[in-house]
Amino acid sequence: MIYPLTTNPPLKNPIEGWIELGMRLYQHVLLCAAMSASFVSRACDHHRREVTLREVLQGNKAPKVIAAFQPWFGDPDHIRIEYNSNDPEVIRKQIQQAKQMGIYAFAVDWYGARHQFLDRTYALMQQLASKEHFHVALMYDETEEDDGHATEDALDAFSTAYKSYIGPSAPARDAYLQYQGRPVIFIFPKRGNTDWNRVREMVNQWEKPPILLYKDDPPAQYAKAFEGEYAWVHPGPKGWAADGSEWGEEYLENFYKKMSKRHDQITVGTVWPGFDDTRASWSLNRHIDQRCGKTFKDTLGMFAENNDADHPMPFVLIATWNDYEEGTAIERGLAHCGSAQNPNS
């Protein structure tokens, strides 16, 4: 099981405590934990080659590992856990832990000026990433408001991003994630009311126009504004199963098949450990069973199978590092069925 985070942990030093605890309890299933050679096995009704994470990350064309990062803990709009995302020591330890696990960069949820708490976390993270020789990227969340200002919000946010984090005068810009000499920005769509052609026109004026990556398919009228797509946690065409058994196999098969025909596009493969939004204020009671770590292993296996050597994917995205509201966090490890240890012991 994964032990729940508590509001008032008994550990004297919570950060040190849960890192130590996670490494002790979940060593054989932690993502990349010292690049352990635990096998990625397939379900018994499939006959796919076993692959290790170490193997996926070998070679000159090996993908860089990016983990989606939630920067909002400590904000009253979100659940309380042991740490505050505005605490520099917390961020420093998370960066150090991620590096030890083989992660190259965090893609950080970011709303621009719409959420100042999150922006402070991101600014802090980029500064610390520069010092720790780590990398960060923005994952811009489109506004959910249907008030006609989605495009203006995006234009304002991208202007801020260039000035504060990406452009030539931005502090710690050396830590910003690049691909082929260009900054990478992930786009997480909401209502789809943003005119991305206008955004593209603006960012093309930057010193180095960014690579924009959209979650799944962008609206047809904006397709040319993006250089590629990334997959995200999804149960597949059958929808959410009450028992969490639909872990996204068919969705990923369709995603990789589609992108294999688009050699002019950047494909970002994605892996996830499961999903459970019961702790979120917006919960719809959706579940993907972790299956004792097998969901992560299977999504990783699908990435390896579809990573064509002639057209390699430059990145593999982990969804997520620390989303405890939707049950996708790998920060503390994967579900370990068969351990009855007390997390407070």
N, C-alpha and C positions, 0 to 999 in steps of 0.2 A: 504494500500500500504506500501511497504518498501521504505523509503526515501533514495535517493542516497547519497553516501559519496561525500564530496566536497573537492577539493584541498585546498581551503582557507576558512575553516569554520569560521563563525563570532563569535563562542563561545570563550570567553577569556581563558577558560581552556577546551580544546576539549575533553580530556579523561573523566573528571568528567561530562562534558556536555552530551556526548552521552550515558554514562551509566545511568545518571539520566533520560534522555529523553527516552531511551529504556525501563527502568523500569516503567515510567509513561504511555507510549503509549501502551506497549505490555504486561502488567502485566499478563493478563489472558492467554496468549499464549507463554510466554517465557519458554524455556525448563527448567523444574525443578524449576522455579522461586519460591524459598522457598518451593519447593515441592507442588505447588498448585494442587488442586484437580480438575482441568479442565478435562472433560471427553474426552477420545479418542473414537470418534464415527466412525461408518462405513458408507459407502455409503448406500443409501436407498434400493438398490437392494441386499444387503447382510444382513444377520441376525446373526451377531457375537456379543458375549458378550462385553458390554462396559467395558473398563478398564482404570484406571488412571495410570499416571506415578508413583505416590506414591505407588500404588499397585504393579507395576512391580518391584519396588526396595525394597519390604519388604521381610522378612524371612531370615533364616540363609544361604540359597543358592541364595540369590538375586545377580544379576549381578552387576559388577562395571561398571560405565559409563565412557567411554573414548571418547574424542572429537578429531578428526583429526584437526591438527593445521598447518596453513601456515605461515612460518617464514620469508617471503621475502619482506615485505612492507618497502619501503625505498631503495630497490635495484632498479637501473634504468631499469632493464629488466621487471619490473612489474608496474602495475598502481599505481598512487599516491593516498593515502588516508590520513586521519587525523594524523596517527601515524607512527612511525618508529619502526620496529621490533627489532632493536638493542638498543632501549632505555630501560634501566632497570626498570624505573618507569612504562612504558607501560606494560611490562611483569608482573610486580608485581600486577598491577591492574587487568590484565586479569586472573591471577591465583586466586586472591581473588574473583573475580566475578564468575569464574567457580566453585570454592568451594561452594559459596553461592547457586549455581544452582544445586548442587548435583553431580558435575563431579569429578571423582576420579583422572583422569590423562589426559594429552594431548599426542597424538601420533603425533610426529612432522616430517613433510617432511624433509628428510635429504639426501644429495648427497655426503657426505664425503668431500674430498678435492676439488671436482669439483666445489663447490660453497661455497667460504669462508664466504660470508655474512650470508648465512643460518647456517653455522656451528657456527658462532659467536652467532647468536640468540639462537641456541640450548644450547651451553655451558652456556650462561647467564641464560637460563630458568632452566636448571638443578640445578644450584647454588641457584637460588631463590626458586625453588620448595622444595629444602631441608630445607630452612629456613621457608617456609610456610607450611610444612608438606603436600605437594602435591606430585604428581608423574608425571613422563614423560617416554616416550618410543620413540625409533627411528622408523620411517617409511622410510625404505631405498628405494629410487627411483632408479631403474635400469637405467643404461645409455641408451640413445636413439641412440647413435652412433653405426653404423654398421662397426666398424673398427677392429674388432677382439680383442678388449681390455676389453670387458664387464666383463669377469671373473677376470682379473687383477684389474680392478677398484673396483669390489666388494670385493676382497681379501684385497686390501689396505684399503678400507673403514671400513671393519669389524675389521681389525687390529687397526685402529685408534679408533673405537668405544670401543674396549676392553680396550685399554690403557687410553683413556681420560674419558670414561663415565660409563663403566660397570665393569671392572676388579677390583681386590682387592686394587690397588693403585690409582684408579680413584677418584678425588675429588667429593664430593656430591653423591657418588654412592648409598647412602641410598634412594635417591629419584627415582631411576630407577625402573620402573614397573616390578614386578615379578609375576609369577604364579607357585604355588607349589615349591617355592624356586629357580626358574630359571628365568633369565631375558627374557623378551618378545620382539621380534623384528618383526615388520610388513614389508612385502615385497610388494612393488608396482611395478609390472612388466611393462616393456615397449616393447622392441623388442624381448625379450625372448632369448637373446644370451648368457646369463650367465650360466656357468656350476655350478649348485647349488650343485652337488655332491662334487665338490672340495671345495666349501665354507663350506659345512657341515663337511667335513673331517677336515678342519682347525679349525672351532669353537668347534668341539668336544674335542679339546685340552684345552679349557678354563677351569678355575676352576669350573664353573657351565655352562655347554653347554646351549646355549640359545634355547628357543622355537621360531621357525620360523613359521610365519603365512603368507600364500600367498593369494593374492587377487584372488578369484575364483579358478579355477583348474590349478595347475602347470602342465608343460609339463610332460607327462607320465614317461619319463626317469629320472625325478627328484622328483617324487612324494614322495619317501621315505626320502627325505631331509627335509620335512616339517612335523610339528606336527598338522597342521590344516589350516583352510581357513577362510577368512572373506569376507563378501559381500561388494559391493560398489555401488554407484549411477548408475543405469542402467534403461533404459525405458522398457526393456523386449524384447522378440523375435520379436515383431512387429516393433521395431525400434522407432526412434524419431518421434513423431507426431507434425505437424506444429502448432497445437493449444496447445501443451504441455500436452495433456490428458493422454498420456501413462506414468504413474508415477512409474511403476516397479512392479506392483502386481504379474504378472505371473513370472517375473524373481525371485522375492523373494520366491514365492511358490516353484519354481523348486530348488532354493538354499537350502531352509530348508528341502525339501523332500529328496534331495540328501544327505545332511549331517546327517539326522536322521538315515541313514543306516550305518553311519561310527562312531560307538561308541568309536573307538580307536583314533578318531581325535577331536581336539578342534574346536568348531564352534563359531564364533563371529558374532552375528547378527548385522545388520546395519539399521539405520534410517536416513532419510534425509528430508529437508523441500521443496526441489524443485531443479531446475537447470536452469541456463541461462548464456551461455558463451559469450554473446554479447560484454562484456567489455574486453574480453581476446584478446591478439594479435593473438592467434591461433584459434579464433572463427570459428566454423562451423555452427553457428546459430542453436544451439541445445537448446531445452527447455523442462522442466518439470514444469508444472504450480503448484505454491504453494497452490492454491485452498483455499485461506484464512486460511492457517494453517492446512488444512485437509490432505495434503500429508504427513506432519510430523506425524500427528495423526494416519493415516492409516499404515504407515510403522512401527510405534511403536506398533500398534495393532497386526500386523503380527508377530512381535517379541514375544509379550506376548503369542499369540496362539501357537507358535511353541517352546516355552521354556519348554521342557519336564522336569517335576519334578524329574524323575529318571535319566535324563542325562542333567542337567541344563547347559545353556551357561554361562561361567564365566564372559563374557564381552558383553556389548552392545556398539557399536561404532556409534558416531554421525558424519555424513559427511555433513557439517564440522562446525568447530568453526568460521572460518573467511576467507573462500575463496570467496572474493568479485568479483573475475574475472570470476568465474563459477557459481555465484549466489546460493551458498549452505550455506552461513554463517547463524548461529543462534546467533552470539555474540550480535547482537542488537535486536533480536526478530524475530518472524515469521510475515508473511504478515497479516495485520489486515485490512480486507476489511470493509469499513464503517467508517473509521476515516479520517477526512479531515483536521486534525490539521497540522499546519505548523511546521516543525522540528526546525525552527530557532526562534520560538516564545518563 
